[in-house]
């Protein structure tokens, strides 16, 4: 099993690097400063965590091209909600 896990790890690293490069290219084309997306993710999580319990390991927030203009971007979020918080934090 150890042999196979090393193969899968390389594929995951390759895909992860590919996704990071795509993100950098989209941010560059949209003139979005470096680090802004991570800050946005953190802020979104802080606000949502006041109201719902989030499965952070499966959270996916990314920017994607929007329309045909490369300067237009869309923030796309897939945020698995486990349950509503019983009280506001």
N, C-alpha and C positions, 0 to 999 in steps of 0.2 A: 504494500500500500504506500510506503514511503517513496518508492520510485514514481508512482503515478502522481502523487501529490506535487512532486517537483515539476512535472510536466504541466499540470494544470496551473500551477503558480506562475509559470512563465507566460502562459496564455493570458492569465488575468493581468499580469503586469503589462503585457503588450497592449491589451485592450485599454487598460487604465491610461497608459501613455498616449495612446491614440486619442482617447477622449479628452485628455488634458490639452493636447495640441489643437484639437477642434475648438475647444473653449477659448484658448488663447487667440486663435485666428478670428473667431467671432467677436471677441472683446476688442481686438485691435481694429477690425473693420467698423465696429460700432462706436469706436472712440471711448470705450469704457475703461477707466483707469484700473490698473492691476489691484486686486484685493477687494474691489467693490462687491463682487458677487459673493465672496465669503462673508463679508460684513452684512450683506443683505440677508443671507441665509441665517446667520446668527440672530439678527433682529427679528426675522419672521418667526424663528423657533421660540424666541423669548415671548413674543406676543401670543402665539398659539398655545404655548405651554400654560398660559394663564387660564385657558378655557378647556383644553383637551389634553389627554395623554397621547403622546406621539411615539410611534415605533421608529426611533431615530436610526436604527441600523438599515432600514429600508427606505429612508427618506431620499428623495431625488429632486433637487431644484437645479435647473439649468437655464441657460439662455440659448435661444435658437434664432435662426434667421426668420424674419417676418416680412412677408410680401417679397417683392423682387428687388427692393432697395437694400443693399448690404448694410446700410447704416441703421436700418430698422431692425429691432430685436424684440423678442417676446420672452418673458419670464415664464417658464413652464414648471409647475410644481406637482409632484406626486408625493403626498404626505399621508402615510397610513395612520389613521386615528384609531387607537385602541379603545378609548372610552372618554366620555365627557368627564371633566373634573367635577367633583362634588361641590367644590367651592372655588371661588376666585382667589388666586394667589396674590 
